[in-house]
Amino acid sequence: MARLKYRDEEIEVEYNKIGEYIAATYDSPAEYPDFEIDAVYYNGVDILPILSYEDQEEIDELLTDYLYG
């Protein structure tokens, strides 16, 4: 679970990694595992079902920066 700041509010994002990290080689850049967001908690309540597509994309970007940034 990751604790992130979203629109000046603290949220907790529950996610699963899919795949594994593959180190960079001379011929190929590094590959990072994908992830799937299972839940987004705000004050203990899962708000993922009511988030718009744009909100979900923004949280996805925040999580990507948190994990790999």
KETORBA-577858 format. One record per atom (N, C-alpha, C): residue in three letters; x, y, z. Coordinates in steps of 0.1 Angstrom, whole numbers, padded with zeros to 4 digits, always signed. Each point is the difference from the previous one (the first is absolute). Layout:
<pts>
ALAXYZ;...
</pts>
This chain:
<pts>
MET+0008-0012+0000;MET-0008+0012+0000;MET+0009+0012+0000;ALA-0004+0010-0008;ALA+0008+0013-0001;ALA-0009+0011+0005;ARG+0007+0009+0008;ARG-0007+0012+0005;ARG+0005+0012-0009;LEU-0010+0006-0006;LEU+0003+0011-0010;LEU-0008+0012+0003;LYS+0005+0011-0005;LYS-0007+0013+0002;LYS-0007+0003-0014;TYR-0013+0001+0001;TYR-0008+0003-0012;TYR-0009+0011+0002;ARG+0001+0011-0007;ARG-0008+0012+0001;ARG+0000+0005+0015;ASP+0012+0001+0006;ASP+0002+0004+0013;ASP-0006-0008+0011;GLU-0004-0012-0004;GLU-0006-0010+0010;GLU+0009-0013+0000;GLU+0000-0006+0011;GLU+0008-0013+0001;GLU-0009-0012-0003;ILE+0005-0008-0010;ILE-0008-0012-0003;ILE+0010-0012+0001;GLU-0006-0012+0001;GLU+0007-0012+0001;GLU-0004-0008-0013;VAL+0010-0005-0007;VAL-0003-0007-0012;VAL+0004-0015+0002;GLU-0009-0009-0002;GLU+0003-0014+0001;GLU+0002-0005-0015;TYR+0011-0007-0002;TYR+0003-0004-0014;TYR+0008-0013+0000;ASN+0000-0006-0012;ASN+0007-0013-0002;ASN+0010+0002-0011;LYS+0012-0004+0001;LYS+0010+0000-0011;LYS-0002-0012-0009;ILE+0001+0002-0013;ILE-0002-0010-0009;ILE+0013-0001-0008;GLY+0007-0011+0001;GLY+0013-0001-0007;GLY+0012+0002+0009;GLU+0012+0001-0006;GLU+0012+0002+0008;GLU+0009+0011-0007;TYR+0009+0005+0008;TYR+0009+0010-0005;TYR+0011-0008-0009;ILE+0003+0005-0011;ILE+0010-0005-0009;ILE+0011+0011-0002;ALA+0012-0003+0005;ALA+0010+0010-0001;ALA+0004+0003-0014;ALA+0005+0012-0002;ALA+0004+0005-0013;ALA+0012-0008-0005;THR+0001-0002-0013;THR+0011-0006-0006;THR+0006+0010-0011;TYR+0010-0005-0006;TYR+0006+0009-0011;TYR-0010+0002-0011;ASP-0009-0010-0003;ASP-0009+0001-0011;ASP-0014+0004+0004;SER-0004-0001+0013;SER-0013+0003+0004;SER-0001+0009+0013;PRO-0009+0009+0000;PRO-0002+0008+0012;PRO-0006-0008+0012;ALA+0000+0005+0012;ALA-0006-0007+0011;ALA-0015-0001-0002;GLU-0006-0011+0005;GLU-0014-0002+0000;GLU-0005-0001+0014;TYR-0011+0008+0003;TYR-0005+0000+0014;TYR-0013-0008+0000;PRO-0004-0006+0011;PRO-0013-0007+0000;PRO-0012+0009-0001;ASP-0010-0004-0006;ASP-0013+0007+0000;ASP-0006-0001+0014;PHE-0010+0008+0003;PHE-0008-0001+0012;PHE-0014+0002-0003;GLU-0008-0006+0009;GLU-0015+0002-0001;GLU-0005+0005+0013;ILE-0007+0011-0001;ILE-0006+0006+0012;ILE-0012-0007+0004;ASP-0001-0005+0013;ASP-0011-0008+0005;ASP-0010+0009+0008;ALA+0006+0010+0007;ALA-0009+0009+0008;ALA+0008+0013+0003;VAL-0008+0010+0002;VAL+0005+0014+0004;VAL-0008+0004+0012;TYR+0007+0001+0011;TYR-0007+0003+0013;TYR+0002+0014+0004;TYR-0011+0007+0003;TYR+0000+0013+0006;TYR-0008+0000+0013;ASN+0007+0003+0011;ASN-0006-0001+0013;ASN-0006-0014+0002;GLY+0007-0011-0004;GLY-0004-0013+0002;GLY-0011-0006-0009;VAL-0005+0008-0010;VAL-0010-0004-0009;VAL+0006-0001-0014;ASP-0004-0011-0007;ASP+0005-0002-0013;ASP-0008+0008-0010;ILE+0007+0010-0006;ILE-0007+0009-0009;ILE+0003-0003-0015;LEU+0007-0011-0003;LEU+0003-0003-0013;LEU-0013-0001-0009;PRO-0011-0006+0004;PRO-0011-0001-0008;PRO-0007+0013-0004;ILE+0003+0011+0007;ILE-0006+0012-0004;ILE+0009+0010-0006;LEU+0013-0004-0002;LEU+0010+0009-0007;LEU-0002+0000-0015;SER+0001+0012-0006;SER-0001+0001-0014;SER+0013-0007-0007;TYR-0001-0002-0013;TYR+0011-0006-0007;TYR+0012+0009+0001;GLU-0002+0014+0000;GLU+0011+0009+0001;GLU+0007-0001+0014;ASP-0008-0001+0010;ASP+0005-0001+0014;ASP+0008-0013+0001;GLN-0005-0011-0006;GLN+0007-0012+0001;GLN+0014+0001-0007;GLU+0000+0006-0012;GLU+0012+0002-0007;GLU+0010+0008+0008;GLU-0005+0011+0006;GLU+0009+0008+0008;GLU+0006-0007+0012;ILE-0008-0009+0007;ILE+0005-0008+0011;ILE+0010-0010-0006;ASP-0003-0006-0011;ASP+0009-0009-0007;ASP+0014+0006-0002;GLU+0000+0013-0005;GLU+0013+0007-0002;GLU+0007+0003+0013;LEU-0007+0003+0011;LEU+0006+0002+0013;LEU+0006-0012+0005;LEU-0007-0011-0002;LEU+0005-0013+0005;LEU+0012-0004-0008;THR+0001+0002-0013;THR+0011-0003-0008;THR+0012+0008+0005;ASP-0002+0013+0003;ASP+0011+0008+0005;ASP+0005-0005+0013;TYR-0009-0004+0009;TYR+0003-0005+0013;TYR+0008-0013-0001;LEU-0004-0009-0009;LEU+0007-0013-0001;LEU+0013+0001-0008;TYR+0001+0008-0010;TYR+0011-0001-0010;TYR+0007+0013-0002;GLY-0005+0011+0007;GLY+0006+0013-0003;GLY+0012+0004+0008;
</pts>
